[in-house]
Amino acid sequence: MTGFYSGSRLLSPLCPYVGLSIDQLNFLICQLVALGLGYPFRTVFGPLQASPALRNGIEIFLGMFLTYFCFGQQIIHPILQSTLCLLIMKYADRKQFHLASLLVSMGYLSVTHIYRMLYDYGGYSMDITGPLMIITQKVSSLAFALHDGMEKKEENLSEDQKKQAIKRIPTALEYYSYIFSFHNVMVGPLVFYVDYKAFIEGEDIQAPQVTENNHKVRIPNPVPSMFPNLIITIVNAVLMMFVLPLVPSENIHDIAWFGSLSFLQKNLYLLVSLSVTRSKYYFAWKLGELVNTSAGLGFAGYDKDGNEKWDRLNNMDIWKLETCTSIKVNIDTWNKTTLIWLRRIVYDRIPFQKTLATFAVSAFWHGFYPGYYLAFFSAAIFLFAARTVRKNIRPFFKPDGDQSTGAVPFLYDCVTFVFTRMANVIMVTPFVTYGFFPSLFAYGY
């Protein structure tokens, strides 16, 4: 990995002491620095204290600095990719610029995916493809929102499209702030431009709240909501560092050892190993949510009791995912912001074969390992099968839907819980084996 990693080597002496490679350490340090910088950005340079132009400028400077520290000269790729798409949005044919932006951003991302496969096939080292995946989502969703706002009649838009529609092309300052926001550039989660603009300008901070004493501006405070995510992040860091090495997914490639296991043992090992492997994603995403929340991004208003909601960038429901009894819930609770992106640019706009088209774009966005396509193909099959079961079999066991109670509905939930876990193993295995034949070997063929 160290031969082609282009990020800073300043912290290399620390690697033996913390047990992390330099790419992992740089990523962690950048996220922790962004977490710390979020407080002064939210308070000293908040929307009530600083102008949008100043806030945008700070976002660009810090975001580019952290990106360069972590990825070195590879920073040229997000600059080029985003600039190409900005030029397309400004000067391309007004009827097709949104599709052109999607194709160019996905095409640029695809080239980096292929290049990575050539120099680090099956490797786990970090490079610029991670941020480029987020930027691809940003520029494509922005282009579609611009097309909806500038080229379509309002009566032809859905309610969601009306909310996301943008009436003018962002300035260069606004655009690159959105692309390189220091608390969002590393790992996201994806924030849509309308929400980001509201965050920069303070529009997401609602009107002054009326108190019993007098009118008083109520500034949302994200700190209380950060503690649960902080605990979740720490727990997953522990699982990733101390438990995952006991059941590494790399053992699946060991033909002699893994091949000697029985069918039941293989499935149990895959179930445990892949469940713990998810802690890497939980850690990265929950840390990303913490970083964004620290900067003040993620506020989603107030619930019916007046409590603040900081879940706009919530990227997964861990408990729901790990305990669900449905393939649909399993899929819907994983990488939720990406699912929203896929729905807004693919599912809601394709007149037929919506599910297959959505899975195809998702696989293409992830890269070109055969395992990705095997995973999404199996996910589509399981989803179609689950819909059939829900429509034709579930009513016999749960006639009142989720309100059904008693031994029979409970037994049905137990059976679907087990089958959902088994289906999840089949879907996820190709993601960690990457190849087609290694996946089949893991399945036991």
C-alpha positions as CSV (number, residue, x, y, z in Angstrom):
1,M,0.0,0.0,0.0
2,T,2.7,2.5,1.0
3,G,4.2,2.3,-2.5
4,F,1.4,4.2,-4.2
5,Y,-0.3,6.0,-1.3
6,S,0.1,9.7,-2.0
7,G,-1.1,11.3,1.2
8,S,1.0,12.9,3.9
9,R,3.7,10.8,5.6
10,L,4.1,13.2,8.5
11,L,2.4,10.8,10.9
12,S,4.2,7.7,9.8
13,P,6.3,7.3,13.0
14,L,3.0,6.9,14.9
15,C,1.7,4.0,12.9
16,P,3.5,1.2,14.9
17,Y,2.1,2.6,18.1
18,V,-1.5,2.9,17.1
19,G,-1.7,-0.2,14.9
20,L,-3.0,1.6,11.9
21,S,-1.5,2.1,8.4
22,I,-0.7,5.6,7.3
23,D,-3.8,5.9,5.1
24,Q,-6.1,4.9,7.9
25,L,-4.3,7.1,10.4
26,N,-4.5,10.1,8.1
27,F,-8.2,9.6,7.6
28,L,-8.8,9.3,11.3
29,I,-6.8,12.4,12.1
30,C,-8.5,14.4,9.4
31,Q,-11.9,13.4,10.7
32,L,-10.9,14.2,14.3
33,V,-9.5,17.6,13.2
34,A,-12.8,18.3,11.3
35,L,-14.7,17.3,14.4
36,G,-12.8,19.8,16.5
37,L,-13.1,22.5,13.9
38,G,-16.8,22.0,13.8
39,Y,-17.4,23.8,17.1
40,P,-15.8,27.2,16.2
41,F,-17.3,26.9,12.7
42,R,-20.8,26.5,14.2
43,T,-20.3,29.1,17.0
44,V,-17.7,31.7,16.0
45,F,-18.5,31.5,12.3
46,G,-22.1,30.4,12.5
47,P,-24.8,31.8,10.2
48,L,-25.8,34.4,12.8
49,Q,-22.2,35.6,13.2
50,A,-20.6,35.3,9.7
51,S,-21.8,35.9,6.1
52,P,-22.5,33.0,3.8
53,A,-19.5,34.1,1.7
54,L,-17.2,33.8,4.6
55,R,-18.6,30.4,5.7
56,N,-18.3,29.1,2.1
57,G,-14.7,30.3,1.9
58,I,-13.8,28.6,5.2
59,E,-15.4,25.4,3.9
60,I,-13.3,25.4,0.8
61,F,-10.0,26.2,2.5
62,L,-10.3,23.6,5.2
63,G,-11.9,21.0,3.0
64,M,-9.1,21.3,0.4
65,F,-6.4,21.3,3.1
66,L,-7.7,18.1,4.7
67,T,-8.2,16.4,1.3
68,Y,-4.6,17.3,0.3
69,F,-3.3,16.0,3.6
70,C,-5.1,12.7,3.3
71,F,-4.8,12.1,-0.4
72,G,-1.9,14.3,-1.6
73,Q,-1.8,15.0,-5.4
74,Q,-4.9,12.9,-5.9
75,I,-6.8,16.1,-4.9
76,I,-6.7,17.0,-8.6
77,H,-9.4,14.4,-9.3
78,P,-12.2,15.9,-7.3
79,I,-11.2,19.3,-8.6
80,L,-11.4,18.1,-12.2
81,Q,-14.5,16.0,-11.8
82,S,-16.5,18.8,-10.1
83,T,-15.2,21.5,-12.5
84,L,-16.2,19.4,-15.6
85,C,-19.7,19.0,-14.2
86,L,-20.0,22.7,-13.3
87,L,-19.1,23.6,-16.9
88,I,-21.7,21.1,-18.2
89,M,-24.4,22.6,-16.0
90,K,-23.6,26.1,-17.2
91,Y,-23.0,25.5,-20.9
92,A,-24.4,22.2,-22.1
93,D,-27.8,21.7,-23.8
94,R,-30.5,22.8,-21.3
95,K,-32.6,19.8,-22.0
96,Q,-29.9,17.2,-21.4
97,F,-27.3,18.8,-19.0
98,H,-28.5,16.8,-16.0
99,L,-28.0,13.5,-17.9
100,A,-24.7,14.7,-19.2
101,S,-23.6,15.6,-15.6
102,L,-24.5,12.2,-14.4
103,L,-22.7,10.4,-17.2
104,V,-19.5,12.5,-16.9
105,S,-19.4,12.2,-13.1
106,M,-20.0,8.5,-13.2
107,G,-17.6,8.1,-16.1
108,Y,-14.8,9.9,-14.2
109,L,-15.5,7.9,-11.1
110,S,-15.4,4.7,-13.2
111,V,-12.0,5.5,-14.6
112,T,-10.6,5.9,-11.0
113,H,-12.3,2.6,-10.0
114,I,-10.6,0.8,-12.9
115,Y,-7.3,2.4,-12.2
116,R,-7.6,1.3,-8.5
117,M,-8.3,-2.3,-9.6
118,L,-5.1,-2.2,-11.7
119,Y,-2.8,-1.1,-9.0
120,D,-4.5,-2.5,-5.9
121,Y,-6.9,-5.3,-6.9
122,G,-8.8,-6.5,-3.8
123,G,-7.0,-4.1,-1.5
124,Y,-8.4,-2.2,1.3
125,S,-6.2,0.9,1.2
126,M,-7.8,4.3,1.0
127,D,-7.6,6.5,-2.0
128,I,-9.5,9.3,-3.6
129,T,-12.3,7.0,-5.0
130,G,-14.1,7.3,-1.7
131,P,-14.6,11.1,-1.8
132,L,-15.2,10.9,-5.6
133,M,-18.2,8.6,-4.9
134,I,-19.7,11.2,-2.6
135,I,-18.9,14.0,-5.1
136,T,-20.6,12.0,-7.9
137,Q,-23.7,11.9,-5.8
138,K,-23.5,15.7,-5.1
139,V,-23.0,16.9,-8.7
140,S,-25.5,14.6,-10.2
141,S,-28.2,15.3,-7.6
142,L,-27.5,19.0,-8.0
143,A,-27.8,18.8,-11.8
144,F,-31.2,17.0,-11.6
145,A,-32.4,19.5,-9.1
146,L,-31.3,22.4,-11.4
147,H,-33.0,20.8,-14.4
148,D,-36.2,20.4,-12.3
149,G,-36.1,24.0,-11.2
150,M,-35.0,25.7,-14.4
151,E,-36.4,23.6,-17.2
152,K,-39.5,21.9,-16.0
153,K,-43.0,23.2,-15.2
154,E,-43.8,23.0,-11.5
155,E,-47.0,21.0,-12.2
156,N,-44.9,18.2,-13.7
157,L,-42.8,17.7,-10.6
158,S,-43.5,15.5,-7.6
159,E,-43.7,17.0,-4.2
160,D,-40.2,15.8,-3.4
161,Q,-38.9,17.3,-6.6
162,K,-40.5,20.6,-5.9
163,K,-38.7,20.8,-2.5
164,Q,-35.4,19.9,-4.1
165,A,-35.7,22.1,-7.2
166,I,-33.1,24.8,-7.6
167,K,-33.8,27.9,-9.7
168,R,-30.3,29.2,-10.4
169,I,-26.8,27.7,-10.9
170,P,-24.7,28.2,-7.8
171,T,-21.8,30.6,-7.9
172,A,-18.3,29.1,-8.0
173,L,-17.9,29.9,-4.3
174,E,-21.1,28.2,-3.4
175,Y,-20.5,25.2,-5.6
176,Y,-16.9,24.4,-4.4
177,S,-18.0,24.9,-0.8
178,Y,-20.7,22.3,-1.4
179,I,-18.1,19.9,-3.0
180,F,-15.3,20.4,-0.5
181,S,-17.1,21.1,2.8
182,F,-14.5,20.1,5.4
183,H,-16.8,18.1,7.5
184,N,-18.4,16.2,4.6
185,V,-15.7,15.7,2.0
186,M,-14.1,12.6,3.4
187,V,-16.9,10.1,3.8
188,G,-20.1,12.1,3.6
189,P,-22.9,11.2,4.2
190,L,-24.4,12.8,1.2
191,V,-26.2,16.1,1.8
192,F,-28.4,17.5,-0.9
193,Y,-27.7,21.0,-2.1
194,V,-30.9,22.6,-0.9
195,D,-30.1,21.3,2.6
196,Y,-26.5,22.4,2.4
197,K,-27.4,25.9,1.2
198,A,-29.9,26.2,4.1
199,F,-27.2,25.2,6.5
200,I,-24.7,27.8,5.1
201,E,-27.2,30.6,5.1
202,G,-28.9,29.6,8.4
203,E,-32.2,28.9,6.9
204,D,-32.3,25.5,8.6
205,I,-32.4,27.3,11.9
206,Q,-36.1,27.9,12.2
207,A,-37.8,31.2,13.1
208,P,-37.4,32.5,16.7
209,Q,-39.2,30.3,19.2
210,V,-41.8,31.9,21.5
211,T,-41.1,31.3,25.1
212,E,-43.5,31.9,28.1
213,N,-41.5,34.9,29.1
214,N,-40.8,36.6,25.7
215,H,-39.7,36.1,22.2
216,K,-36.3,34.5,22.2
217,V,-34.0,33.2,19.5
218,R,-33.5,29.5,20.0
219,I,-30.2,28.3,18.5
220,P,-30.2,24.5,18.0
221,N,-27.6,22.8,20.0
222,P,-26.3,19.5,18.5
223,V,-24.2,18.5,21.5
224,P,-26.8,16.4,23.4
225,S,-27.6,14.5,20.2
226,M,-23.9,13.8,19.6
227,F,-23.4,11.6,22.7
228,P,-25.4,8.6,21.5
229,N,-23.5,8.6,18.2
230,L,-20.2,9.0,20.0
231,I,-20.9,5.9,22.1
232,I,-21.9,4.0,19.0
233,T,-18.7,5.1,17.2
234,I,-16.5,4.0,20.1
235,V,-18.3,0.6,20.4
236,N,-17.8,-0.1,16.7
237,A,-14.2,1.0,16.9
238,V,-13.6,-1.6,19.6
239,L,-15.4,-4.3,17.5
240,M,-13.3,-3.3,14.5
241,M,-10.0,-3.3,16.3
242,F,-10.3,-6.2,18.7
243,V,-13.1,-8.6,17.5
244,L,-12.9,-8.4,13.7
245,P,-9.3,-9.8,13.7
246,L,-10.7,-12.9,15.4
247,V,-13.1,-13.6,12.6
248,P,-11.6,-11.9,9.5
249,S,-13.4,-12.1,6.2
250,E,-10.0,-12.8,4.6
251,N,-10.4,-16.4,5.9
252,I,-13.1,-16.9,3.3
253,H,-10.3,-17.0,0.7
254,D,-8.4,-19.8,2.5
255,I,-9.4,-22.8,0.4
256,A,-7.9,-25.4,2.7
257,W,-9.4,-24.0,5.9
258,F,-12.7,-22.6,4.7
259,G,-13.3,-25.5,2.4
260,S,-12.9,-28.0,5.2
261,L,-15.9,-26.5,7.1
262,S,-19.4,-28.0,6.9
263,F,-22.2,-26.2,5.3
264,L,-23.6,-25.1,8.7
265,Q,-20.1,-24.0,9.9
266,K,-19.5,-22.0,6.7
267,N,-22.8,-20.1,7.1
268,L,-22.2,-19.5,10.8
269,Y,-18.8,-18.1,10.1
270,L,-20.0,-15.9,7.3
271,L,-22.8,-14.7,9.5
272,V,-20.5,-13.7,12.4
273,S,-17.7,-12.4,10.3
274,L,-19.8,-10.3,8.0
275,S,-21.8,-8.9,10.9
276,V,-18.6,-7.8,12.6
277,T,-17.2,-6.5,9.3
278,R,-20.1,-4.1,9.2
279,S,-18.5,-2.4,12.2
280,K,-16.0,-0.7,9.9
281,Y,-18.8,1.0,8.0
282,Y,-20.7,1.8,11.1
283,F,-17.6,3.4,12.6
284,A,-16.8,5.5,9.5
285,W,-20.4,6.6,8.9
286,K,-21.2,7.4,12.5
287,L,-18.0,9.3,12.8
288,G,-18.9,11.2,9.7
289,E,-22.3,12.0,11.2
290,L,-20.6,13.3,14.3
291,V,-18.3,15.5,12.3
292,N,-21.2,17.0,10.4
293,T,-23.3,17.5,13.5
294,S,-20.4,19.2,15.2
295,A,-20.3,21.8,12.4
296,G,-24.1,22.2,12.7
297,L,-25.1,20.3,9.6
298,G,-27.9,17.8,10.1
299,F,-30.5,19.8,11.9
300,A,-34.0,18.6,10.8
301,G,-36.3,20.8,12.9
302,Y,-38.3,19.8,16.0
303,D,-40.5,16.9,16.8
304,K,-44.0,17.2,18.1
305,D,-42.7,17.7,21.7
306,G,-40.4,20.5,20.7
307,N,-37.2,18.4,20.9
308,E,-34.5,19.0,18.4
309,K,-34.0,16.5,15.6
310,W,-30.4,16.0,14.3
311,D,-31.1,13.1,12.0
312,R,-31.0,14.7,8.5
313,L,-27.7,12.9,7.7
314,N,-28.5,9.6,9.6
315,N,-27.0,7.1,7.2
316,M,-28.2,3.9,8.9
317,D,-30.4,2.4,11.6
318,I,-28.1,-0.1,13.1
319,W,-30.5,-1.8,15.5
320,K,-33.3,-2.0,12.9
321,L,-30.9,-3.4,10.3
322,E,-29.5,-6.1,12.6
323,T,-32.9,-7.2,13.9
324,C,-35.1,-6.7,10.9
325,T,-37.4,-9.5,9.6
326,S,-37.6,-8.1,6.0
327,I,-35.2,-7.9,3.1
328,K,-36.7,-4.5,2.2
329,V,-36.1,-3.1,5.7
330,N,-32.6,-4.6,5.5
331,I,-31.9,-2.7,2.3
332,D,-33.7,0.5,3.3
333,T,-31.7,0.9,6.6
334,W,-28.3,0.6,5.0
335,N,-26.6,3.7,3.5
336,K,-29.9,5.6,3.5
337,T,-28.6,8.8,1.9
338,T,-27.4,6.8,-1.1
339,L,-30.8,5.1,-1.4
340,I,-32.4,8.6,-1.4
341,W,-30.0,9.7,-4.2
342,L,-30.8,6.6,-6.2
343,R,-34.5,7.1,-5.8
344,R,-34.3,10.8,-6.8
345,I,-32.2,10.3,-9.9
346,V,-33.2,6.8,-11.0
347,Y,-36.2,5.1,-9.4
348,D,-38.5,8.1,-9.6
349,R,-37.6,8.9,-13.2
350,I,-37.5,5.5,-14.9
351,P,-40.9,4.5,-16.3
352,F,-40.2,0.7,-16.1
353,Q,-38.0,-1.9,-14.5
354,K,-37.4,0.6,-11.7
355,T,-35.8,-1.8,-9.2
356,L,-33.4,-3.4,-11.7
357,A,-32.3,0.0,-13.0
358,T,-31.7,1.3,-9.5
359,F,-29.6,-1.8,-8.5
360,A,-27.7,-1.5,-11.8
361,V,-26.7,2.1,-11.2
362,S,-25.8,1.4,-7.6
363,A,-23.5,-1.4,-8.7
364,F,-21.9,0.8,-11.4
365,W,-21.4,3.5,-8.8
366,H,-19.6,1.1,-6.5
367,G,-17.1,-0.1,-9.2
368,F,-16.4,-3.0,-11.4
369,Y,-15.6,-5.9,-9.2
370,P,-17.7,-8.9,-10.3
371,G,-18.8,-9.4,-6.7
372,Y,-20.6,-6.1,-6.7
373,Y,-22.8,-7.1,-9.6
374,L,-23.4,-10.6,-8.1
375,A,-24.4,-8.9,-4.8
376,F,-26.9,-6.5,-6.4
377,F,-28.3,-9.2,-8.7
378,S,-29.0,-11.4,-5.7
379,A,-30.4,-8.5,-3.8
380,A,-32.9,-7.8,-6.6
381,I,-33.9,-11.5,-6.6
382,F,-34.4,-11.6,-2.9
383,L,-36.4,-8.4,-3.0
384,F,-38.7,-9.7,-5.6
385,A,-39.1,-13.0,-3.7
386,A,-39.8,-11.1,-0.4
387,R,-42.5,-9.1,-2.1
388,T,-44.1,-12.3,-3.4
389,V,-44.0,-13.9,0.1
390,R,-45.4,-10.7,1.7
391,K,-48.3,-10.5,-0.7
392,N,-49.3,-14.2,-0.9
393,I,-48.0,-15.9,2.3
394,R,-47.8,-13.3,5.1
395,P,-51.6,-12.7,5.3
396,F,-52.1,-16.4,6.5
397,F,-49.8,-15.8,9.5
398,K,-50.3,-12.1,10.1
399,P,-53.8,-11.2,8.9
400,D,-53.7,-7.8,10.7
401,G,-50.3,-6.9,9.3
402,D,-47.8,-5.7,11.8
403,Q,-50.6,-5.3,14.4
404,S,-51.0,-9.1,14.6
405,T,-50.1,-10.6,17.9
406,G,-49.9,-14.2,19.3
407,A,-47.7,-17.3,18.8
408,V,-48.3,-17.7,15.1
409,P,-47.3,-14.1,14.1
410,F,-44.3,-14.4,16.5
411,L,-43.2,-17.6,14.8
412,Y,-43.5,-16.0,11.4
413,D,-41.3,-13.2,12.6
414,C,-38.7,-15.6,13.9
415,V,-38.6,-17.5,10.6
416,T,-38.4,-14.4,8.5
417,F,-35.6,-13.1,10.9
418,V,-33.5,-16.2,10.2
419,F,-34.1,-16.1,6.5
420,T,-33.3,-12.4,6.3
421,R,-30.0,-13.1,8.1
422,M,-29.2,-15.9,5.6
423,A,-30.2,-13.7,2.6
424,N,-28.0,-11.0,4.0
425,V,-25.0,-13.3,4.1
426,I,-25.6,-14.3,0.5
427,M,-25.9,-10.7,-0.6
428,V,-22.9,-9.3,1.3
429,T,-20.4,-12.1,0.7
430,P,-19.5,-11.0,-2.8
431,F,-18.8,-7.5,-1.4
432,V,-15.9,-8.8,0.6
433,T,-14.6,-11.5,-1.8
434,Y,-14.8,-9.1,-4.9
435,G,-14.5,-11.9,-7.4
436,F,-17.1,-14.1,-9.0
437,F,-15.4,-17.5,-8.4
438,P,-14.3,-16.6,-4.8
439,S,-17.9,-15.8,-4.1
440,L,-19.1,-19.1,-5.5
441,F,-16.4,-20.8,-3.4
442,A,-17.7,-19.1,-0.3
443,Y,-21.2,-20.2,-1.1
444,G,-19.9,-23.8,-1.1
445,Y,-19.9,-24.6,-4.8
